[in-house]
C-alpha cells in the first residue's frame, strides 16, 4: 500500500492553519486522511474542500439527503468512518 507523508494537522501553519477549521471533522475533531493528504499543497486542500461541499449540495435531480445516503453506502463499502 502506498504511503505519502503528510504533516499532522496540529503542525499546520499559515494558510493550512487558516483552512483547518473548514476541513476538521466536527464529530471526530480531527482532519480525515482524505483531506490531510492535501496538506502538502494548501491550494489542493482548499480545492478538494470546495469540490466536496459543492458536490454534496442539493440539485434539481438529487436532493442533499439522497447524496448523503449515497455517501454513507460508499463509505460503508470502503470501510471508512466518514
C-alpha angles and dihedrals in degrees: 000000000000117000127200120195112233127177114256111251090244087066097050115124136180115353093007091053089053091051095046099088092054094051100040114110104239093210097049098029090223137096111257118236091246087065099030093061087065090063087093086071117027092197089057091049092052093046092050091050092050092046092049094048092046093048092052095054120105120262134186091267103036126036122218092248090055091050089050091051091052090049091051092051093047091047091050091051090049091045092237121152092218 
